């Protein structure tokens, strides 16, 4: 049995010889013997399993592996469900519910007799939501990522989840493939358990967690069906008992240096643009000052080392076989805080000792990168006074400096209705502008920023033009897409004032996004502007729109920034 260090929270529930202790133990003893309540650590397994979250559908088996490790180390595992967010399924967007899920995680952990936590995460928002909630309680915590799917296969080709969705969708719209071929590609793309195997947001979040030091080394890349994923889950169950005995909490690991490490690693892997809003939100929960400029300053000039879709050609399964994230960390060792503490109780540097790269076509060395400066770039200007972002590694180089005429869509419905109209006044030099898809406007800041191109341009063979919005895009998407414009249109940002025909200048190298309209004209338009009617005025959506922060603040709720800790002062009975 694990050592009783006298600091266990669960003892305040199960270690008492009074009415409360009787109630707490008695109702838990449904098949559990007395000795399970002898003072051993109680470990909560926070499970985001759901049949409506296909990426996490294997988590029941993963939880059993964690339990075996906890029992082996002398603890008592207690599995509990939390709100699960299925990126491919939920409408209008899972981002609307990320904060709700984080509240569920936080309150479930705090309210229950839990000494340490294992977070089972996978699909996009389940990872940041769980980290945000757990960080607000600040117990010993370890993350077990669910792992990516196996490589997609179609007619002898490798298919990447998400990335090839956009390609097949555009090809189908353009009449290049049949409905039957479209359907066959669907089946070949998603053929195993696990989350997206491209460098979408799910893979980005898994790598983020490992770079932060919150999971066991190599945990980001092991494919979900690989037996070594269960081994890692088992060992995480063992390690969480040790962390409880060491009193190694999230706040000990999630320090400023860990966040800077994560930003740099994200640049080297070509991570999702969504990384920014999620890392900002997590930092806000642990009280770390992080801002948009940090992402540009720390990551924008770092090279791309990972040859993975959508920026490259390989997939996460190949990444694992090549050595996984430890190889990336090793290549970046001169740029990172290698003494940063991790959940292993060792430093980041100690964790990667002996790491070997097995395929240099998948993971490039620092001296010969795929792209010299590939990190996310932060743009500013009168069109985005609070900032906006672009992913250069997924963009068209020829469009990185561009001046074009605005073609404006006021809502996503307006876009859907008019984008393929033969009467749409648009050409390959135009700039598509989508308004009112930000945190308040959508609501939830949906992944619609990578707008599909107008049919008349697709028929001409055009595959990319500049697109600007206050929304997000999938990490699996690509294109010259400016996102996360702050302030958003729905609260009166200058994006709301753009009109058809306005000239817009994009200068990524100069970090500038400029609307070529005078301040006097903007003032006139602002006086005429009317705030859009909210989509919903009740329930959670109303709470969300009243309290959500902008993209440069992580899109968290204003009342959730910071943490409340683990203490519960009131009795239940």
C-alpha positions as CSV (number, residue, x, y, z in Angstrom):
1,X,0.0,0.0,0.0
2,X,1.2,3.5,-0.7
3,X,2.6,5.5,2.1
4,X,0.1,7.6,4.1
5,X,1.7,11.1,4.2
6,X,-1.0,12.5,6.4
7,X,-2.1,15.1,3.8
8,X,-4.7,13.2,1.9
9,X,-7.9,15.1,1.1
10,X,-9.9,11.9,1.0
11,X,-9.3,11.3,4.7
12,X,-11.7,14.1,5.4
13,X,-14.4,12.0,3.8
14,X,-13.4,8.4,4.6
15,X,-11.1,8.7,7.7
16,X,-13.7,10.0,10.1
17,X,-15.5,8.1,12.9
18,X,-18.7,10.2,12.8
19,X,-22.0,10.5,11.0
20,X,-20.3,12.0,7.9
21,X,-17.7,9.3,7.8
22,X,-20.3,6.6,8.1
23,X,-22.3,8.0,5.2
24,X,-19.3,8.5,2.9
25,X,-18.0,5.0,3.5
26,X,-21.2,3.1,3.6
27,X,-22.5,4.4,0.3
28,X,-19.1,3.7,-1.4
29,X,-18.9,0.1,0.0
30,X,-20.9,-1.4,-2.8
31,X,-18.6,-4.3,-3.5
32,X,-15.5,-2.6,-2.0
33,X,-14.0,-4.2,1.2
34,X,-13.1,-2.2,4.3
35,X,-9.4,-2.0,3.6
36,X,-10.0,0.1,0.5
37,X,-10.8,2.9,2.9
38,X,-7.7,2.5,5.2
39,X,-6.1,5.8,4.2
40,X,-4.7,4.9,0.7
41,X,-4.8,7.6,-2.0
42,X,-8.1,7.9,-3.8
43,X,-7.5,8.7,-7.5
44,X,-10.1,10.2,-9.7
45,X,-10.1,9.1,-13.3
46,X,-11.7,12.0,-15.2
47,X,-13.2,10.2,-18.3
48,X,-14.3,12.1,-21.4
49,X,-15.7,8.9,-23.0
50,X,-18.8,9.3,-25.0
51,X,-20.4,7.7,-28.1
52,X,-21.0,11.2,-29.3
53,X,-17.2,11.9,-29.1
54,X,-15.9,9.3,-31.6
55,X,-12.3,10.2,-31.0
56,X,-12.6,9.2,-27.3
57,X,-14.8,6.1,-27.8
58,X,-12.0,3.7,-26.7
59,X,-11.6,5.5,-23.3
60,X,-13.4,2.8,-21.3
61,X,-10.6,0.4,-22.1
62,X,-8.0,3.1,-21.4
63,X,-9.6,3.7,-18.0
64,X,-9.3,0.1,-17.1
65,X,-5.5,0.2,-17.9
66,X,-5.2,3.3,-15.6
67,X,-7.1,1.4,-12.8
68,X,-4.7,-1.5,-13.0
69,X,-1.8,0.8,-12.5
70,X,-3.5,2.6,-9.5
71,X,-4.3,-0.7,-7.8
72,X,-0.8,-2.0,-8.4
73,X,0.6,1.1,-6.7
74,X,-1.8,0.8,-3.7
75,X,-4.4,3.4,-4.5
76,X,-8.2,3.3,-4.9
77,X,-9.4,4.4,-8.4
78,X,-12.7,6.1,-8.9
79,X,-13.8,6.8,-12.4
80,X,-16.2,9.7,-13.1
81,X,-17.7,11.1,-16.3
82,X,-17.6,14.7,-17.3
83,X,-19.0,16.7,-20.2
84,X,-17.5,15.3,-23.4
85,X,-17.1,17.4,-26.5
86,X,-17.2,15.7,-29.9
87,X,-15.5,18.0,-32.5
88,X,-17.0,16.2,-35.6
89,X,-20.5,16.0,-34.2
90,X,-21.5,19.0,-31.9
91,X,-23.2,22.1,-33.2
92,X,-22.8,25.0,-33.4
93,X,-19.2,24.4,-32.2
94,X,-17.5,22.6,-29.4
95,X,-15.7,25.8,-28.5
96,X,-19.0,27.1,-27.2
97,X,-19.0,24.4,-24.6
98,X,-15.2,24.2,-23.7
99,X,-15.7,26.5,-20.7
100,X,-18.8,24.5,-19.6
101,X,-16.8,21.3,-19.7
102,X,-14.0,23.0,-17.7
103,X,-16.5,24.0,-15.0
104,X,-17.7,20.4,-14.9
105,X,-14.2,19.1,-14.4
106,X,-13.3,21.7,-11.8
107,X,-16.4,21.2,-9.7
108,X,-16.4,17.4,-10.0
109,X,-12.8,17.2,-8.7
110,X,-13.2,19.7,-5.9
111,X,-16.5,18.4,-4.6
112,X,-15.3,14.8,-4.3
113,X,-12.9,12.8,-2.1
114,X,-10.0,12.8,-4.6
115,X,-6.3,13.0,-3.8
116,X,-5.0,12.9,-7.3
117,X,-6.4,13.0,-10.9
118,X,-5.8,11.2,-14.1
119,X,-7.3,13.1,-17.1
120,X,-8.3,11.0,-20.1
121,X,-8.2,13.4,-23.0
122,X,-8.3,13.2,-26.8
123,X,-10.7,15.1,-29.0
124,X,-9.9,18.8,-29.5
125,X,-11.6,20.5,-26.6
126,X,-11.5,17.7,-24.1
127,X,-7.8,18.3,-23.5
128,X,-7.8,22.1,-22.8
129,X,-11.2,21.8,-20.9
130,X,-9.8,19.1,-18.6
131,X,-6.5,21.0,-18.0
132,X,-8.3,24.3,-17.3
133,X,-10.7,22.7,-14.8
134,X,-8.0,20.6,-13.1
135,X,-5.6,23.6,-12.9
136,X,-8.3,25.6,-11.0
137,X,-8.3,22.9,-8.3
138,X,-4.6,22.2,-8.4
139,X,-4.2,18.6,-7.2
140,X,-1.5,16.2,-8.3
141,X,-2.6,15.5,-11.9
142,X,-1.4,13.6,-14.9
143,X,-2.8,13.5,-18.4
144,X,-3.3,10.3,-20.5
145,X,-3.9,11.3,-24.1
146,X,-6.1,8.9,-26.1
147,X,-3.8,8.9,-29.1
148,X,-4.2,9.5,-32.8
149,X,-5.9,7.2,-35.4
150,X,-3.9,5.0,-37.7
151,X,-3.0,6.5,-41.1
152,X,-6.0,6.9,-43.4
153,X,-5.8,4.8,-46.6
154,X,-7.5,5.3,-50.0
155,X,-6.5,3.8,-53.3
156,X,-2.9,3.5,-52.4
157,X,-2.7,6.9,-50.9
158,X,-2.3,8.1,-47.3
159,X,-5.2,10.2,-46.1
160,X,-5.0,12.8,-43.3
161,X,-8.1,13.5,-41.2
162,X,-9.4,16.9,-41.7
163,X,-6.8,18.0,-44.2
164,X,-8.1,15.7,-46.9
165,X,-11.7,16.5,-46.0
166,X,-11.1,20.0,-47.3
167,X,-9.4,18.6,-50.4
168,X,-12.1,16.0,-51.2
169,X,-14.8,18.5,-50.5
170,X,-13.4,21.0,-52.9
171,X,-12.8,18.3,-55.5
172,X,-16.4,17.1,-55.2
173,X,-17.8,20.6,-55.4
174,X,-15.7,21.2,-58.5
175,X,-16.9,17.9,-60.1
176,X,-13.5,16.2,-60.1
177,X,-14.6,13.1,-58.1
178,X,-17.9,11.2,-58.0
179,X,-20.2,10.7,-55.0
180,X,-19.1,7.1,-54.8
181,X,-15.4,8.1,-54.6
182,X,-16.3,10.8,-52.0
183,X,-18.0,8.1,-49.9
184,X,-15.0,5.6,-50.3
185,X,-12.7,8.3,-49.1
186,X,-14.8,8.8,-46.0
187,X,-14.4,5.2,-45.0
188,X,-10.7,5.1,-45.7
189,X,-9.9,8.2,-43.7
190,X,-11.3,7.2,-40.3
191,X,-10.5,3.5,-39.8
192,X,-9.5,3.0,-36.2
193,X,-9.9,4.4,-32.7
194,X,-8.3,7.7,-31.9
195,X,-8.3,11.4,-32.7
196,X,-7.2,13.2,-35.9
197,X,-3.8,11.9,-37.1
198,X,-2.8,15.1,-38.8
199,X,-1.4,18.1,-36.9
200,X,-5.0,19.2,-36.1
201,X,-5.9,20.6,-32.8
202,X,-6.2,17.2,-31.1
203,X,-2.6,16.2,-32.0
204,X,-1.5,19.8,-31.2
205,X,-3.1,19.5,-27.7
206,X,-1.5,16.2,-27.1
207,X,1.9,17.6,-28.0
208,X,1.1,20.7,-25.9
209,X,0.5,18.5,-22.9
210,X,3.8,16.6,-23.3
211,X,5.7,19.9,-23.9
212,X,4.2,21.3,-20.7
213,X,5.4,18.2,-18.8
214,X,1.9,17.0,-17.9
215,X,2.1,13.5,-19.5
216,X,4.6,10.7,-19.6
217,X,7.4,11.1,-22.2
218,X,6.4,10.0,-25.7
219,X,2.7,10.0,-24.7
220,X,1.5,12.4,-27.5
221,X,2.2,10.2,-30.5
222,X,1.5,6.6,-29.6
223,X,-1.4,5.5,-31.9
224,X,-4.6,4.8,-30.1
225,X,-4.8,1.1,-31.2
226,X,-1.2,0.4,-30.3
227,X,-0.8,-1.8,-27.2
228,X,1.8,0.6,-25.9
229,X,-0.9,3.2,-25.3
230,X,-2.4,1.0,-22.6
231,X,1.0,0.4,-21.2
232,X,1.4,4.2,-20.9
233,X,-2.0,4.5,-19.2
234,X,-1.1,1.7,-16.7
235,X,2.2,3.5,-15.9
236,X,0.3,6.8,-15.5
237,X,-1.8,5.0,-12.9
238,X,1.3,4.0,-11.0
239,X,2.9,7.4,-11.3
240,X,-0.1,9.4,-10.0
241,X,0.2,7.6,-6.6
242,X,3.8,8.6,-6.4
243,X,2.8,12.2,-7.3
244,X,0.2,12.2,-4.5
245,X,2.9,11.0,-2.0
246,X,5.3,13.7,-3.3
247,X,2.5,16.3,-3.3
248,X,3.5,17.2,-6.8
249,X,0.7,19.5,-8.0
250,X,-0.1,21.1,-11.4
251,X,1.1,24.5,-10.2
252,X,4.5,23.0,-9.6
253,X,4.8,22.0,-13.2
254,X,2.8,24.7,-15.0
255,X,5.2,27.5,-14.5
256,X,6.3,30.2,-16.9
257,X,9.1,28.2,-18.3
258,X,6.7,25.3,-19.2
259,X,4.5,27.6,-21.2
260,X,7.4,29.1,-23.1
261,X,8.6,25.5,-23.9
262,X,5.2,24.6,-25.2
263,X,5.1,27.7,-27.5
264,X,8.4,26.8,-29.0
265,X,7.6,23.1,-29.5
266,X,4.3,24.1,-31.1
267,X,6.2,26.2,-33.7
268,X,8.5,23.3,-34.5
269,X,5.7,20.9,-35.1
270,X,3.5,23.2,-37.1
271,X,0.8,23.1,-34.5
272,X,-2.8,24.3,-34.8
273,X,-3.8,28.0,-34.6
274,X,-6.2,26.9,-31.8
275,X,-3.2,26.3,-29.6
276,X,-3.1,30.0,-28.8
277,X,-6.6,30.3,-27.3
278,X,-6.2,27.1,-25.3
279,X,-2.8,27.8,-23.9
280,X,-3.8,31.4,-23.0
281,X,-6.8,30.0,-21.1
282,X,-4.8,27.4,-19.2
283,X,-2.2,30.0,-18.3
284,X,-5.0,32.2,-17.0
285,X,-6.2,29.5,-14.7
286,X,-2.7,29.1,-13.0
287,X,-2.0,32.8,-12.9
288,X,0.7,32.9,-15.5
289,X,0.9,36.1,-17.5
290,X,0.9,35.2,-21.2
291,X,-0.1,37.3,-24.1
292,X,-0.3,37.2,-27.9
293,X,3.1,38.9,-28.4
294,X,4.7,36.0,-26.4
295,X,3.7,33.6,-29.2
296,X,5.2,35.7,-31.9
297,X,8.3,36.6,-29.9
298,X,9.1,33.1,-28.8
299,X,7.9,30.9,-31.7
300,X,7.6,32.8,-35.0
301,X,11.3,32.5,-35.9
302,X,11.7,28.9,-35.0
303,X,11.9,26.3,-37.8
304,X,9.4,23.7,-38.8
305,X,10.9,20.3,-38.1
306,X,7.9,18.0,-38.4
307,X,6.9,16.9,-41.9
308,X,3.3,16.3,-41.1
309,X,0.0,17.3,-42.7
310,X,-1.3,19.9,-43.3
311,X,2.1,21.6,-43.6
312,X,3.9,18.4,-44.7
313,X,3.2,14.8,-46.0
314,X,3.3,12.4,-43.0
315,X,0.9,11.5,-40.2
316,X,1.0,10.9,-36.5
317,X,1.6,7.2,-36.8
318,X,4.7,7.9,-38.7
319,X,5.7,10.5,-36.0
320,X,5.6,7.8,-33.4
321,X,7.7,5.4,-35.4
322,X,10.2,8.2,-36.0
323,X,10.7,8.8,-32.3
324,X,7.8,11.1,-31.4
325,X,7.9,14.4,-29.5
326,X,11.1,13.5,-27.5
327,X,13.0,13.9,-30.8
328,X,11.6,17.4,-31.4
329,X,12.4,18.4,-27.8
330,X,15.9,17.0,-28.3
331,X,16.4,19.1,-31.5
332,X,15.2,22.2,-29.6
333,X,17.2,21.6,-26.5
334,X,19.2,24.8,-26.9
335,X,16.0,26.8,-27.2
336,X,14.1,25.2,-24.3
337,X,14.2,25.2,-20.5
338,X,15.4,21.6,-20.2
339,X,15.4,21.7,-16.4
340,X,11.6,22.3,-16.4
341,X,9.9,19.9,-13.9
342,X,7.5,17.3,-15.3
343,X,5.0,14.8,-14.0
344,X,7.7,12.1,-13.9
345,X,9.4,14.1,-11.1
346,X,12.3,14.6,-13.4
347,X,13.2,17.4,-15.7
348,X,12.3,17.7,-19.4
349,X,16.0,17.0,-20.2
350,X,16.2,13.9,-18.1
351,X,13.0,12.5,-19.7
352,X,14.5,12.6,-23.2
353,X,18.0,11.1,-22.4
354,X,18.8,8.4,-25.0
355,X,16.3,9.6,-27.5
356,X,17.0,8.5,-31.1
357,X,15.4,9.7,-34.4
358,X,14.5,6.8,-36.7
359,X,13.4,8.7,-39.7
360,X,14.9,12.1,-40.7
361,X,12.3,12.5,-43.5
362,X,9.6,12.7,-40.9
363,X,11.6,14.8,-38.3
364,X,14.1,17.1,-39.7
365,X,17.2,18.3,-37.8
366,X,17.6,21.9,-36.7
367,X,20.4,22.4,-39.2
368,X,18.2,21.4,-42.1
369,X,14.6,22.3,-41.3
370,X,11.6,22.1,-43.6
371,X,10.9,25.8,-43.2
372,X,13.3,28.3,-41.5
373,X,10.8,30.4,-39.6
374,X,7.4,28.7,-39.4
375,X,5.8,29.6,-36.1
376,X,2.4,31.3,-35.8
377,X,2.6,35.0,-36.6
378,X,0.6,37.7,-34.7
379,X,-0.7,40.6,-36.9
380,X,-1.8,44.0,-35.8
381,X,-3.3,47.1,-37.5
382,X,-6.5,49.0,-37.6
383,X,-8.4,45.9,-38.7
384,X,-7.3,44.0,-35.6
385,X,-6.3,46.5,-32.9
386,X,-6.2,43.7,-30.3
387,X,-4.4,41.3,-32.7
388,X,-5.0,38.5,-35.1
389,X,-3.0,35.4,-36.2
390,X,-1.9,33.5,-39.2
391,X,-0.2,30.2,-39.7
392,X,2.6,30.8,-42.3
393,X,3.5,27.1,-42.7
394,X,-0.1,26.4,-44.0
395,X,-0.3,29.5,-46.2
396,X,0.6,30.3,-49.8
397,X,4.0,32.2,-49.8
398,X,2.9,34.4,-52.7
399,X,0.0,35.7,-50.7
400,X,1.9,36.6,-47.5
401,X,2.2,40.2,-48.8
402,X,-1.1,41.0,-50.5
403,X,-3.4,43.9,-51.3
404,X,-6.9,43.1,-52.4
405,X,-10.5,44.2,-52.5
406,X,-12.8,43.0,-49.7
407,X,-15.7,40.7,-50.4
408,X,-17.8,40.8,-47.2
409,X,-20.1,38.2,-45.6
410,X,-22.0,39.4,-42.5
411,X,-22.8,36.0,-41.2
412,X,-22.0,32.3,-41.9
413,X,-25.5,32.0,-43.4
414,X,-24.8,34.9,-45.7
415,X,-21.6,33.2,-46.8
416,X,-23.3,29.9,-47.4
417,X,-26.1,31.5,-49.4
418,X,-23.9,33.6,-51.7
419,X,-20.4,32.0,-52.0
420,X,-21.2,29.9,-55.1
421,X,-23.4,32.5,-56.8
422,X,-22.2,33.2,-60.3
423,X,-23.1,36.9,-59.6
424,X,-20.6,37.1,-56.7
425,X,-18.2,39.9,-57.5
426,X,-14.9,38.1,-56.7
427,X,-11.6,37.3,-58.3
428,X,-8.3,35.6,-57.3
429,X,-7.0,38.9,-55.9
430,X,-10.0,39.5,-53.6
431,X,-10.0,39.1,-49.8
432,X,-12.9,37.2,-48.3
433,X,-14.1,38.8,-45.0
434,X,-16.4,36.9,-42.7
435,X,-17.9,38.9,-39.8
436,X,-19.7,37.8,-36.6
437,X,-18.2,34.4,-36.1
438,X,-16.2,35.2,-33.0
439,X,-16.8,34.2,-29.4
440,X,-19.9,36.4,-29.0
441,X,-21.0,36.6,-32.6
442,X,-21.4,32.9,-33.5
443,X,-21.6,32.3,-30.5
444,X,-18.5,30.2,-29.6
445,X,-16.0,31.2,-32.2
446,X,-16.5,28.4,-34.7
447,X,-14.0,26.8,-37.1
448,X,-15.3,28.6,-40.2
449,X,-12.4,30.9,-40.9
450,X,-11.0,28.7,-43.6
451,X,-13.9,29.6,-45.9
452,X,-14.3,27.4,-49.0
453,X,-13.5,29.3,-52.2
454,X,-16.2,30.6,-54.5
455,X,-17.2,28.1,-57.2
456,X,-16.2,30.5,-60.0
457,X,-12.6,30.5,-58.7
458,X,-12.5,26.8,-58.2
459,X,-13.5,26.3,-61.8
460,X,-10.6,28.5,-62.8
461,X,-8.2,26.3,-60.8
462,X,-7.7,28.8,-58.0
463,X,-7.0,26.9,-54.7
464,X,-6.1,29.8,-52.2
465,X,-7.0,33.4,-51.6
466,X,-6.7,35.6,-48.5
467,X,-9.4,35.1,-46.0
468,X,-10.1,37.1,-42.8
469,X,-12.5,36.5,-39.9
470,X,-12.9,36.7,-36.1
471,X,-13.4,33.0,-36.0
472,X,-11.1,30.0,-35.8
473,X,-10.1,27.2,-38.3
474,X,-9.5,23.6,-37.8
475,X,-5.9,22.7,-37.1
476,X,-6.1,20.3,-40.0
477,X,-7.0,23.1,-42.4
478,X,-4.7,25.1,-44.6
479,X,-4.6,28.3,-46.6
480,X,-3.8,32.0,-46.3
481,X,-6.3,32.5,-43.5
482,X,-6.2,35.3,-40.9
483,X,-8.0,34.4,-37.8
484,X,-9.0,35.4,-34.2
485,X,-9.5,39.1,-35.1
486,X,-9.8,41.2,-31.9
487,X,-12.0,43.0,-31.2
488,X,-14.6,40.8,-32.9
489,X,-17.3,42.2,-35.2
490,X,-20.2,41.4,-32.8
491,X,-18.9,43.8,-30.2
492,X,-18.1,46.6,-32.6
493,X,-14.5,45.9,-33.7
494,X,-13.4,47.5,-36.9
495,X,-14.0,44.1,-38.7
496,X,-17.7,45.0,-38.4
497,X,-17.1,48.1,-40.4
498,X,-15.5,46.6,-43.5
499,X,-17.6,47.0,-46.7
500,X,-17.5,45.4,-50.1
501,X,-14.8,47.0,-52.2
502,X,-12.6,48.3,-49.3
503,X,-8.9,47.7,-49.9
504,X,-7.1,45.4,-47.3
505,X,-3.4,45.0,-47.0
506,X,-1.8,41.9,-45.5
507,X,1.9,42.0,-44.7
508,X,2.9,39.0,-42.7
509,X,6.6,39.8,-42.6
510,X,5.7,43.3,-41.3
511,X,3.1,41.8,-39.0
512,X,0.5,44.2,-40.3
513,X,-3.2,43.9,-41.3
514,X,-4.6,47.2,-42.5
515,X,-8.0,48.4,-43.7
516,X,-7.4,51.2,-46.2
517,X,-10.2,53.4,-44.9
518,X,-9.7,56.8,-43.2
519,X,-10.4,57.2,-39.5
520,X,-13.1,59.8,-40.4
521,X,-14.9,57.2,-42.6
522,X,-14.6,54.5,-39.9
523,X,-16.1,56.9,-37.3
524,X,-19.0,57.5,-39.6
525,X,-19.6,53.8,-40.1
526,X,-19.2,53.1,-36.4
527,X,-22.0,55.6,-35.6
528,X,-24.2,53.8,-38.1
529,X,-23.4,50.3,-36.8
530,X,-25.9,48.3,-34.9
531,X,-25.0,45.4,-32.6
532,X,-26.4,42.1,-34.0
533,X,-29.3,40.5,-32.2
534,X,-28.1,37.6,-30.0
535,X,-28.8,34.1,-31.2
536,X,-30.1,33.0,-27.8
537,X,-31.1,34.8,-24.7
538,X,-31.5,31.9,-22.2
539,X,-29.4,29.3,-20.4
540,X,-25.8,28.6,-20.9
541,X,-25.5,30.5,-24.2
542,X,-26.7,33.6,-22.5
543,X,-24.1,33.1,-19.7
544,X,-21.5,32.5,-22.4
545,X,-22.1,35.7,-24.4
546,X,-22.3,37.8,-21.2
547,X,-19.0,36.6,-19.7
548,X,-16.7,35.3,-22.5
549,X,-13.4,37.0,-23.0
550,X,-11.9,37.8,-26.4
551,X,-9.5,35.6,-28.4
552,X,-6.4,37.4,-27.1
553,X,-7.5,36.4,-23.5
554,X,-8.1,32.7,-24.3
555,X,-11.9,32.9,-24.7
556,X,-12.3,31.8,-21.1
557,X,-15.0,33.2,-18.8
558,X,-14.1,36.3,-16.9
559,X,-15.2,34.7,-13.6
560,X,-13.1,31.6,-14.2
561,X,-9.7,33.2,-14.6
562,X,-7.5,32.1,-11.6
563,X,-8.2,29.2,-9.3
564,X,-10.3,28.4,-6.2
565,X,-8.1,25.5,-5.0
566,X,-9.2,22.2,-3.5
567,X,-10.6,23.2,-0.1
568,X,-14.3,22.6,0.5
569,X,-15.4,24.1,3.8
570,X,-19.1,23.0,4.1
571,X,-20.4,19.6,5.1
572,X,-22.8,17.6,3.0
573,X,-24.9,16.2,5.9
